[in-house]
């Protein structure tokens, strides 16, 4: 029992150090990676706490300290993930009318080595998205998706063999469409305006930055810089705006929160759930990597994570109603001077400017009176 108590104390100290590590602005992967498993860490802290209360002598000073550290870690980790539970207020309102223009977006990281294209095609035909964003697509995947050409006559295509290929298929006409390589020569992003049947137009930015990991990017610098640059562009938009893709960052990370503050965009998951999309094969190791953020011009029709289709990601499906007057009182995250300074620092570190991002705009949209 004594050895078990020592082991539990050591594990609690390690958990405390890992909880404190992301306080640093260090961009190294082994620091930033601890933004991801906050739900898992909070769950482990709860297990530690229950065990400590059963076996630790509460009159002992060391035991009391260990219990306090465990409670503090659990509370801190829970604070980050709380907005992505039903216990928090929703950020995006449900639409109250069915008469508005709508746009349905399906976002799916297909996994380049996945060869179950039929499962994905079946999902596409079942849900009939207006915009289909596919990530990690190579030439094989482009060939398989040729069966969709009749239904999706508009597209942007960038097949690559490096896990960063991207394809966007659209039922809606696309205007001012452009493929860019903002922070790396082999990592594309796609930007365009989609024209709804009503004639209204929506700007879309589709992203898939490289994650901080020992096998990909040593640092999160490029990912963070790309997100901030697109966030600045979204903040200046005169059209309703949507940013979607596998951002290789969790919804509750410091960087994603900074992106939301800089852009003023909203997350329909807040107050509804995490909608964890990765890893599809390991239920305990899941977090939300695939995102759809949007401007206040939209309210939510529906949001769902789709079923397994052979990839390590689940697809996510979002339908939004274009309701600029109904949605204008939705609250974005507040930004302060420290956030602005951090955003500029991330842009400088990545060597990217917000003016580098293709705005895909032409005319100003009418505003609500």
C-alpha positions in Angstrom: 0.0 0.0 0.0 2.9 2.4 0.8 4.4 1.8 -2.6 1.0 2.4 -4.3 0.7 5.7 -2.4 4.1 6.8 -3.6 3.2 5.9 -7.1 0.0 7.9 -6.9 1.9 10.9 -5.5 4.4 10.7 -8.4 1.6 10.4 -11.0 -0.1 13.5 -9.5 3.1 15.5 -9.6 3.6 14.5 -13.3 0.0 15.5 -14.0 0.5 18.8 -12.4 3.6 19.5 -14.5 1.8 18.5 -17.7 -1.1 20.8 -16.7 1.3 23.7 -16.2 3.3 23.1 -19.4 0.8 24.7 -21.9 1.0 28.0 -19.8 4.2 28.5 -21.7 4.1 30.2 -25.1 6.8 27.7 -26.2 5.7 26.4 -29.7 7.6 23.0 -29.4 5.3 20.0 -30.1 6.0 18.4 -26.8 4.5 21.6 -25.1 1.6 22.2 -27.4 0.5 18.6 -27.6 -0.8 18.9 -24.0 -3.6 21.2 -25.2 -5.2 18.2 -26.8 -6.1 15.6 -24.1 -7.7 17.9 -21.5 -10.8 15.7 -21.3 -8.7 12.6 -20.7 -6.5 14.4 -18.2 -9.6 15.7 -16.3 -10.9 12.1 -16.2 -7.6 10.8 -14.9 -7.6 13.5 -12.3 -11.0 12.4 -11.1 -9.8 8.8 -10.9 -6.7 9.9 -9.0 -8.9 12.0 -6.6 -11.2 9.1 -5.8 -8.3 6.8 -5.2 -6.5 9.3 -3.0 -9.6 9.9 -0.9 -9.8 6.2 -0.2 -6.2 5.4 0.6 -4.5 8.6 1.7 -4.4 9.6 5.4 -6.1 13.0 5.3 -4.3 14.1 8.4 -1.0 13.9 6.6 0.4 17.1 5.1 1.8 15.5 2.0 -1.5 13.7 1.3 -3.4 16.9 1.7 -1.1 18.7 -0.7 -1.4 15.9 -3.3 -5.2 16.0 -3.0 -5.2 19.8 -3.5 -3.0 19.5 -6.5 -5.3 16.8 -8.0 -8.4 19.0 -7.5 -6.6 22.0 -8.9 -5.6 20.1 -12.1 -9.0 18.6 -12.5 -10.7 22.0 -12.1 -8.3 23.7 -14.5 -8.6 21.0 -17.2 -12.4 21.1 -16.8 -12.5 24.9 -17.2 -11.1 24.6 -20.7 -13.5 21.9 -21.9 -16.6 23.2 -20.1 -17.8 25.4 -23.0 -18.0 22.2 -25.1 -20.5 20.5 -22.9 -24.3 20.9 -22.6 -23.7 22.5 -19.2 -22.5 25.8 -20.9 -24.6 28.3 -22.7 -24.8 27.9 -26.5 -22.9 30.5 -28.6 -24.9 29.9 -31.8 -28.7 30.0 -31.7 -30.9 27.5 -33.4 -32.7 29.0 -36.4 -36.4 29.8 -35.6 -37.6 29.7 -39.2 -37.3 27.4 -42.2 -37.7 30.2 -44.7 -34.1 31.4 -44.7 -31.3 30.5 -47.2 -29.3 27.5 -46.0 -26.0 26.0 -46.7 -25.0 22.4 -45.7 -21.3 21.6 -45.3 -19.7 18.2 -44.9 -16.0 18.2 -43.8 -14.1 14.9 -44.0 -10.5 14.0 -43.5 -10.5 10.8 -45.6 -7.0 9.4 -44.5 -4.9 9.0 -47.6 -4.3 5.3 -47.1 -8.0 4.6 -46.6 -9.5 2.7 -49.5 -13.1 2.6 -48.4 -14.3 5.3 -50.8 -17.7 3.7 -51.1 -18.5 4.3 -47.5 -17.8 8.0 -47.9 -19.7 8.2 -51.1 -22.7 6.6 -49.5 -22.6 9.2 -46.7 -22.4 12.0 -49.2 -25.4 10.7 -51.2 -27.4 10.2 -48.0 -26.8 13.7 -46.5 -26.5 15.7 -49.8 -24.2 18.5 -48.6 -24.0 21.7 -50.7 -20.2 22.0 -50.0 -18.0 18.9 -49.6 -14.5 19.5 -48.1 -12.2 16.5 -48.4 -8.7 16.4 -46.8 -5.7 14.1 -47.2 -6.8 13.4 -50.7 -4.5 12.1 -53.4 -5.0 11.3 -57.1 -6.6 7.9 -56.1 -9.3 9.7 -54.1 -9.9 12.3 -56.8 -10.5 9.4 -59.2 -12.9 7.8 -56.8 -14.9 11.0 -56.4 -15.4 11.3 -60.1 -18.8 9.7 -59.6 -19.9 12.9 -57.9 -19.0 15.2 -60.8 -22.6 15.4 -62.1 -24.0 16.4 -58.7 -21.1 18.7 -57.8 -20.2 20.6 -61.0 -17.9 23.1 -59.3 -14.7 22.2 -57.6 -11.2 23.0 -56.4 -8.7 20.2 -56.6 -5.2 19.7 -55.2 -4.3 16.0 -55.0 -1.1 15.4 -53.1 0.8 12.4 -51.7 2.0 14.1 -48.6 -1.2 13.8 -46.4 -2.2 17.4 -47.2 -4.1 17.0 -50.5 -7.4 18.9 -50.5 -10.6 18.8 -52.7 -13.7 21.0 -52.4 -16.8 19.9 -54.3 -19.8 22.2 -54.6 -23.3 22.1 -55.9 -23.2 25.9 -55.6 -21.4 28.2 -58.1 -18.0 29.2 -56.9 -16.6 32.7 -57.5 -13.1 34.2 -57.0 -11.8 30.7 -56.2 -8.1 30.3 -55.4 -5.8 27.6 -54.0 -3.0 29.1 -51.8 0.1 27.8 -50.0 0.2 30.3 -47.2 2.9 28.9 -44.9 4.4 26.0 -46.8 4.9 25.1 -50.4 3.1 21.7 -50.0 0.2 22.6 -47.7 -2.7 24.1 -49.6 -5.7 26.1 -48.4 -8.7 27.0 -50.5 -10.7 30.2 -50.6 -13.8 31.1 -52.6 -17.3 32.6 -52.6 -20.3 30.2 -52.8 -23.5 31.5 -54.4 -26.7 30.3 -52.7 -29.8 29.6 -54.8 -31.2 33.0 -53.5 -28.2 34.8 -55.1 -26.6 35.6 -51.7 -23.0 34.8 -51.5 -20.8 33.3 -48.7 -17.0 33.4 -48.4 -15.4 30.1 -47.4 -11.8 29.4 -46.2 -10.9 25.7 -46.1 -7.7 24.8 -44.1 -5.6 21.9 -43.1 -2.4 23.1 -41.4 0.3 20.8 -40.2 0.0 19.7 -36.5 2.8 20.0 -33.9 4.0 16.4 -33.5 7.3 14.4 -33.5 6.5 13.0 -37.0 5.3 16.2 -38.7 6.1 19.7 -37.4 8.5 20.3 -34.5 6.6 23.5 -33.6 3.1 24.8 -34.0 4.4 28.1 -35.5 3.1 27.6 -39.1 -0.3 26.3 -37.9 -0.8 29.1 -35.5 0.3 31.8 -38.0 -2.1 30.4 -40.7 -5.0 30.4 -38.3 -4.4 33.9 -37.1 -3.9 35.2 -40.7 -7.2 33.7 -41.8 -8.8 35.0 -38.6 -7.8 38.5 -39.4 -9.2 38.1 -42.9 -12.5 36.8 -41.6 -12.7 39.8 -39.2 -12.5 42.2 -42.2 -15.0 40.3 -44.4 -18.0 42.1 -45.8 -19.6 38.8 -46.8 -21.0 36.1 -44.4 -17.9 33.9 -43.7 -17.2 30.3 -42.9 -13.9 28.7 -42.0 -13.8 24.9 -42.1 -11.3 22.0 -42.2 -9.1 19.8 -40.1 -7.3 22.5 -38.2 -5.1 20.0 -36.3 -6.0 21.9 -33.1 -8.6 21.2 -30.5 -11.6 23.5 -30.1 -10.5 24.5 -26.6 -6.8 25.2 -27.2 -5.2 28.6 -26.6 -4.6 29.0 -30.3 -8.2 28.2 -31.4 -9.5 30.6 -28.8 -7.2 33.2 -30.1 -8.4 32.5 -33.7 -12.0 32.9 -32.5 -11.2 36.2 -30.8 -9.3 37.6 -33.7 -11.9 36.5 -36.3 -15.0 37.2 -34.3 -16.3 33.9 -35.7 -18.6 31.5 -33.7 -18.5 27.8 -32.9 -21.8 26.0 -33.1 -20.4 23.2 -30.8 -20.1 25.5 -27.8 -22.8 24.6 -25.3 -23.8 21.6 -27.3 -21.0 19.1 -27.1 -17.5 18.2 -28.2 -18.4 16.3 -31.4 -15.0 14.6 -31.3 -13.8 13.6 -34.7 -10.4 12.1 -34.1 -9.3 9.3 -33.4 -12.1 7.2 -34.9 -10.5 3.9 -33.8 -9.7 4.8 -30.1 -12.8 6.0 -28.1 -10.7 7.1 -25.1 -8.3 9.1 -27.3 -10.7 11.5 -29.1 -10.9 15.2 -29.5 -12.4 17.8 -31.8 -10.0 18.5 -34.7 -12.5 19.1 -37.5 -14.2 22.4 -37.4 -16.8 24.7 -38.9 -16.6 28.3 -37.6 -18.9 31.0 -39.0 -19.8 34.7 -38.7 -22.8 36.0 -36.9 -24.7 36.1 -40.1 -25.7 32.4 -39.5 -27.7 30.5 -37.0 -27.7 26.7 -36.7 -30.0 24.3 -38.4 -28.2 21.1 -37.5 -24.9 19.7 -36.4 -23.8 16.1 -36.3 -20.8 13.9 -36.4 -21.2 11.2 -39.0 -20.4 7.5 -38.7 -17.2 5.6 -39.4 -16.1 5.5 -43.0 -12.6 3.9 -42.8 -10.6 7.0 -41.8 -9.1 7.9 -38.5 -11.4 10.9 -38.6 -15.2 11.0 -38.5 -16.8 13.4 -40.9 -18.7 16.3 -39.5 -21.9 17.8 -41.1 -23.2 21.3 -40.4 -26.2 23.0 -41.8 -26.5 26.8 -41.3 -29.2 29.3 -42.0 -28.2 32.7 -43.4 -30.0 34.9 -40.9 -27.9 38.1 -40.5 -30.6 40.0 -38.6 -31.6 37.1 -36.3 -28.0 36.2 -35.6 -26.5 39.7 -35.0 -26.9 39.5 -31.2 -24.9 36.3 -30.9 -21.8 36.9 -28.8 -18.2 36.2 -30.0 -15.3 35.9 -27.7 -13.9 39.2 -26.4 -10.4 40.2 -27.5 -8.0 42.3 -25.4 -4.6 43.9 -26.0 -2.7 40.8 -24.8 -4.5 38.8 -27.4 -3.7 41.3 -30.1 0.0 41.2 -29.2 0.0 37.4 -29.2 -1.6 37.3 -32.6 1.0 39.7 -34.0 3.7 37.5 -32.5 2.3 34.4 -34.1 2.1 36.1 -37.5 5.7 37.3 -37.2 7.0 33.9 -36.1 5.3 32.2 -39.1 6.4 34.8 -41.6 2.8 35.3 -42.8 0.6 38.4 -43.1 -3.2 38.6 -43.0 -3.0 40.4 -46.4 -1.6 37.2 -47.9 -4.9 35.4 -47.5 -7.2 35.6 -50.5 -10.3 37.4 -49.4 -12.6 36.2 -52.3 -14.7 39.3 -52.1 -16.2 41.7 -54.6 -19.1 43.7 -53.4 -20.3 44.8 -50.0 -23.2 42.9 -48.5 -26.3 44.8 -47.2 -26.4 45.2 -43.4 -29.3 45.0 -41.0 -31.1 48.2 -40.1 
